[in-house]
Amino acid sequence: MTHNAPKITIVTGASRGLGRNTALAVARHGGDVVVTYQSRAEDAQAVVAEIEAMGRKAVALQLDTGDVAAFPGFVERLRTALKATFGRDTFDHLVNNAGHGDYALLAETTEASFDRLVNVQFKGVLFLTQALLPIIVDGGRIVNLSSGLTRMTLPGYGAYSAMKGAVEVLTRYLAKELGGRGIAVNTVAPGAIETDFGGGVVRDNAETNKHIASVTALGRVGVPDDIGPMIASLLSEDNRWVNAQRIEVSGGQGL
């Protein structure tokens, strides 16, 4: 592999929303992409087609990031796909993006909801990263997605935000433990973004949208194109010395 060979980035939950945007941004930056999806196979294949239309390589693989028992099988399918699609045994970057929202006041949070959040937002991130460590290159990059809600508070998001807070601590420890391999690990924490996440509340509720814009220094709500290109930039060599950081991408929300 030459030094200028395209980097391969795995983006979890990339069939829609910020994951899709990130995958496309990575491709625009000249990278190849492994797109994972939980259930939206058609949407994931559409992302692959868009990436291929840019002249880059991509493959879509099914993965439930909340099902740790499925990770060994995923890694085997990934190894096969890396060889078949990219002619590689390894990959370069991991973006732990996949997630979902379960919203309730803490007084009303159910154990089932809490467990779903733990499995996808925290446990899955830790053990998927662990499972992939043997095949990520030395000098690679890991980006974990958090949320502006670890800094700001909004009733109803307590359990969700607590998981993201755990991921931020995990990020620092990963950076420390993987430093010997030259692997940089950072957290990207988006502010409120107009996507279908959480039922599209930020995008579709005009009152919510207006309020968020009013408390954001740049005077509007974020859109996916504010996040994906930033992550792609963070993965580039221009940011090789950024490590163990929580980088909020919110336009100055809630200052």
MODAUR-V781697 format. One record per pair of residues at least 24 apart in sequence whose C-alpha atoms are under 7 Angstrom apart, sorted by the first residue. I is the first residue (numbers start at 0). GAP is how many residues later the second one is. D is the distance in whole Angstrom. If there is no record, write none. Layout:
# MODAUR-V781697
i gap d
I GAP D
I GAP D
This chain:
# MODAUR-V781697
i gap d
5 24 7
5 25 5
5 26 6
6 24 5
6 25 6
6 85 6
7 24 5
7 25 5
7 83 5
7 84 5
7 85 6
8 24 5
8 25 6
8 82 7
8 83 6
8 84 4
8 85 6
9 24 5
9 25 6
9 83 6
9 84 5
9 85 6
10 24 5
10 25 6
10 83 6
10 84 5
10 85 6
10 86 7
11 24 5
11 25 7
11 83 6
11 84 6
11 85 5
11 86 5
12 24 5
12 25 7
12 84 6
12 85 4
13 30 7
14 25 6
14 28 5
14 29 4
14 32 7
16 178 6
16 179 7
16 207 7
17 206 6
17 209 7
17 210 6
18 78 6
19 27 7
20 203 6
20 204 7
20 207 5
21 206 4
21 207 7
21 209 7
21 210 7
23 27 6
24 203 6
24 204 5
24 207 6
25 206 5
26 24 6
26 29 6
28 203 7
30 25 7
31 24 6
31 25 5
31 26 6
32 24 7
32 25 5
32 26 7
33 24 6
33 25 5
33 26 6
34 24 6
34 25 5
34 26 6
35 24 6
35 25 5
35 26 6
35 27 6
36 24 7
36 25 5
36 26 6
37 24 6
37 25 5
37 26 5
64 55 6
64 59 5
65 53 5
65 54 4
65 58 5
67 56 6
67 59 7
70 57 7
70 60 7
74 57 7
89 45 5
89 46 6
89 47 6
90 44 6
90 45 5
90 46 6
91 44 6
91 45 5
91 48 5
91 49 7
92 47 6
92 48 5
92 49 6
93 47 6
93 48 5
93 49 6
94 47 6
94 48 5
94 49 6
95 29 6
95 47 6
95 48 5
95 49 6
96 47 7
96 48 5
100 59 7
100 97 5
101 58 7
102 53 5
102 54 6
103 52 4
103 53 7
104 50 6
104 51 4
104 53 7
105 50 7
105 52 6
105 53 7
113 45 7
116 43 6
117 45 6
120 42 6
120 43 7
121 41 6
121 44 7
121 45 6
137 43 5
137 44 6
137 45 6
138 42 6
138 43 4
138 44 5
139 42 7
139 43 5
139 44 7
140 42 5
140 43 5
140 44 6
140 94 7
141 42 6
141 43 5
141 44 6
142 42 6
142 43 5
142 44 6
142 45 7
143 42 6
143 43 5
143 44 6
144 42 6
144 43 5
144 44 6
145 41 6
145 42 6
145 43 4
145 44 7
146 42 4
146 43 5
146 44 6
147 41 5
147 42 6
147 43 5
147 100 6
151 102 7
167 78 7
170 73 6
171 72 5
174 68 7
174 69 5
183 59 5
184 58 6
184 59 6
185 57 6
185 58 5
185 59 5
185 60 6
186 58 6
186 59 5
186 60 6
187 58 6
187 59 5
187 60 6
188 57 7
188 58 6
188 59 4
188 60 6
189 58 6
189 59 5
189 60 6
190 58 6
190 59 4
190 62 7
191 29 6
191 30 6
191 58 7
192 28 6
192 29 4
192 30 5
192 31 7
193 27 7
193 28 6
193 29 5
193 30 7
214 38 6
214 39 5
215 35 6
215 36 5
215 37 4
215 38 6
216 34 6
216 35 5
216 36 6
217 33 6
217 34 7
221 28 7
